[in-house]
Amino acid sequence: VIGAARRAALFRAFWLLFPALRAEW
C-alpha cells in the first residue's frame, strides 16, 4: 500500500511541476 501512496505523491509533484516546465519551454 505504501507504493500507492508514494506513486500518488509522485504524480502530484509531476502534475504541479509540469505547467512550470511547459512555461519554460
PDB file of N, CA, C and O in Angstrom:
ATOM      1  N   VAL A   1       0.839  -1.211   0.000  1.00  0.00           N
ATOM      2  CA  VAL A   1       0.000   0.000   0.000  1.00  0.00           C
ATOM      3  C   VAL A   1       0.872   1.258   0.000  1.00  0.00           C
ATOM      4  O   VAL A   1       0.473   2.308  -0.504  1.00  0.00           O
ATOM      5  N   ILE A   2       2.066   1.129   0.573  1.00  0.00           N
ATOM      6  CA  ILE A   2       2.950   2.300   0.621  1.00  0.00           C
ATOM      7  C   ILE A   2       3.377   2.713  -0.786  1.00  0.00           C
ATOM      8  O   ILE A   2       3.659   3.882  -1.046  1.00  0.00           O
ATOM      9  N   GLY A   3       3.417   1.737  -1.681  1.00  0.00           N
ATOM     10  CA  GLY A   3       3.783   2.061  -3.052  1.00  0.00           C
ATOM     11  C   GLY A   3       2.744   2.961  -3.708  1.00  0.00           C
ATOM     12  O   GLY A   3       3.082   3.859  -4.480  1.00  0.00           O
ATOM     13  N   ALA A   4       1.471   2.710  -3.390  1.00  0.00           N
ATOM     14  CA  ALA A   4       0.395   3.517  -3.975  1.00  0.00           C
ATOM     15  C   ALA A   4       0.479   4.954  -3.476  1.00  0.00           C
ATOM     16  O   ALA A   4       0.295   5.892  -4.252  1.00  0.00           O
ATOM     17  N   ALA A   5       0.752   5.131  -2.195  1.00  0.00           N
ATOM     18  CA  ALA A   5       0.857   6.485  -1.630  1.00  0.00           C
ATOM     19  C   ALA A   5       2.051   7.212  -2.244  1.00  0.00           C
ATOM     20  O   ALA A   5       1.986   8.400  -2.561  1.00  0.00           O
ATOM     21  N   ARG A   6       3.140   6.464  -2.401  1.00  0.00           N
ATOM     22  CA  ARG A   6       4.339   7.059  -2.992  1.00  0.00           C
ATOM     23  C   ARG A   6       4.079   7.462  -4.438  1.00  0.00           C
ATOM     24  O   ARG A   6       4.524   8.517  -4.889  1.00  0.00           O
ATOM     25  N   ARG A   7       3.354   6.612  -5.157  1.00  0.00           N
ATOM     26  CA  ARG A   7       3.035   6.903  -6.557  1.00  0.00           C
ATOM     27  C   ARG A   7       2.113   8.116  -6.643  1.00  0.00           C
ATOM     28  O   ARG A   7       2.252   8.939  -7.548  1.00  0.00           O
ATOM     29  N   ALA A   8       1.170   8.230  -5.702  1.00  0.00           N
ATOM     30  CA  ALA A   8       0.251   9.368  -5.694  1.00  0.00           C
ATOM     31  C   ALA A   8       1.021  10.663  -5.434  1.00  0.00           C
ATOM     32  O   ALA A   8       0.749  11.688  -6.058  1.00  0.00           O
ATOM     33  N   ALA A   9       1.977  10.613  -4.518  1.00  0.00           N
ATOM     34  CA  ALA A   9       2.771  11.805  -4.204  1.00  0.00           C
ATOM     35  C   ALA A   9       3.611  12.200  -5.417  1.00  0.00           C
ATOM     36  O   ALA A   9       3.740  13.383  -5.734  1.00  0.00           O
ATOM     37  N   LEU A  10       4.179  11.201  -6.093  1.00  0.00           N
ATOM     38  CA  LEU A  10       4.993  11.473  -7.274  1.00  0.00           C
ATOM     39  C   LEU A  10       4.137  12.080  -8.380  1.00  0.00           C
ATOM     40  O   LEU A  10       4.551  13.020  -9.058  1.00  0.00           O
ATOM     41  N   PHE A  11       2.937  11.527  -8.552  1.00  0.00           N
ATOM     42  CA  PHE A  11       2.035  12.035  -9.578  1.00  0.00           C
ATOM     43  C   PHE A  11       1.648  13.479  -9.287  1.00  0.00           C
ATOM     44  O   PHE A  11       1.573  14.308 -10.194  1.00  0.00           O
ATOM     45  N   ARG A  12       1.401  13.773  -7.993  1.00  0.00           N
ATOM     46  CA  ARG A  12       1.016  15.128  -7.609  1.00  0.00           C
ATOM     47  C   ARG A  12       2.163  16.096  -7.883  1.00  0.00           C
ATOM     48  O   ARG A  12       1.949  17.193  -8.399  1.00  0.00           O
ATOM     49  N   ALA A  13       3.379  15.684  -7.536  1.00  0.00           N
ATOM     50  CA  ALA A  13       4.544  16.547  -7.753  1.00  0.00           C
ATOM     51  C   ALA A  13       4.718  16.810  -9.248  1.00  0.00           C
ATOM     52  O   ALA A  13       4.990  17.939  -9.657  1.00  0.00           O
ATOM     53  N   PHE A  14       4.558  15.753 -10.066  1.00  0.00           N
ATOM     54  CA  PHE A  14       4.697  15.896 -11.510  1.00  0.00           C
ATOM     55  C   PHE A  14       3.625  16.832 -12.066  1.00  0.00           C
ATOM     56  O   PHE A  14       3.902  17.672 -12.922  1.00  0.00           O
ATOM     57  N   TRP A  15       2.388  16.674 -11.562  1.00  0.00           N
ATOM     58  CA  TRP A  15       1.283  17.488 -12.045  1.00  0.00           C
ATOM     59  C   TRP A  15       1.505  18.961 -11.729  1.00  0.00           C
ATOM     60  O   TRP A  15       1.080  19.838 -12.480  1.00  0.00           O
ATOM     61  N   LEU A  16       2.192  19.231 -10.581  1.00  0.00           N
ATOM     62  CA  LEU A  16       2.448  20.619 -10.203  1.00  0.00           C
ATOM     63  C   LEU A  16       3.642  21.189 -10.976  1.00  0.00           C
ATOM     64  O   LEU A  16       3.682  22.382 -11.279  1.00  0.00           O
ATOM     65  N   LEU A  17       4.611  20.325 -11.290  1.00  0.00           N
ATOM     66  CA  LEU A  17       5.806  20.800 -11.977  1.00  0.00           C
ATOM     67  C   LEU A  17       5.619  20.885 -13.485  1.00  0.00           C
ATOM     68  O   LEU A  17       6.297  21.665 -14.154  1.00  0.00           O
ATOM     69  N   PHE A  18       4.703  20.089 -14.020  1.00  0.00           N
ATOM     70  CA  PHE A  18       4.513  20.053 -15.468  1.00  0.00           C
ATOM     71  C   PHE A  18       4.194  21.429 -16.069  1.00  0.00           C
ATOM     72  O   PHE A  18       4.813  21.809 -17.062  1.00  0.00           O
ATOM     73  N   PRO A  19       3.243  22.187 -15.494  1.00  0.00           N
ATOM     74  CA  PRO A  19       2.950  23.526 -16.039  1.00  0.00           C
ATOM     75  C   PRO A  19       4.179  24.431 -16.000  1.00  0.00           C
ATOM     76  O   PRO A  19       4.378  25.243 -16.904  1.00  0.00           O
ATOM     77  N   ALA A  20       5.003  24.299 -14.964  1.00  0.00           N
ATOM     78  CA  ALA A  20       6.206  25.131 -14.862  1.00  0.00           C
ATOM     79  C   ALA A  20       7.175  24.768 -15.990  1.00  0.00           C
ATOM     80  O   ALA A  20       7.805  25.644 -16.584  1.00  0.00           O
ATOM     81  N   LEU A  21       7.287  23.475 -16.274  1.00  0.00           N
ATOM     82  CA  LEU A  21       8.171  23.040 -17.354  1.00  0.00           C
ATOM     83  C   LEU A  21       7.654  23.543 -18.694  1.00  0.00           C
ATOM     84  O   LEU A  21       8.436  23.953 -19.552  1.00  0.00           O
ATOM     85  N   ARG A  22       6.348  23.511 -18.871  1.00  0.00           N
ATOM     86  CA  ARG A  22       5.771  23.992 -20.136  1.00  0.00           C
ATOM     87  C   ARG A  22       6.002  25.484 -20.275  1.00  0.00           C
ATOM     88  O   ARG A  22       6.226  25.977 -21.381  1.00  0.00           O
ATOM     89  N   ALA A  23       5.950  26.210 -19.164  1.00  0.00           N
ATOM     90  CA  ALA A  23       6.141  27.659 -19.209  1.00  0.00           C
ATOM     91  C   ALA A  23       7.580  27.986 -19.620  1.00  0.00           C
ATOM     92  O   ALA A  23       7.825  28.968 -20.322  1.00  0.00           O
ATOM     93  N   GLU A  24       8.531  27.152 -19.176  1.00  0.00           N
ATOM     94  CA  GLU A  24       9.928  27.403 -19.521  1.00  0.00           C
ATOM     95  C   GLU A  24      10.185  27.147 -20.999  1.00  0.00           C
ATOM     96  O   GLU A  24      10.985  27.847 -21.620  1.00  0.00           O
ATOM     97  N   TRP A  25       9.516  26.150 -21.565  1.00  0.00           N
ATOM     98  CA  TRP A  25       9.759  25.823 -22.966  1.00  0.00           C
ATOM     99  C   TRP A  25       9.261  26.944 -23.855  1.00  0.00           C
ATOM    100  O   TRP A  25       9.374  26.860 -25.078  1.00  0.00           O
TER     101      TRP A  25
END
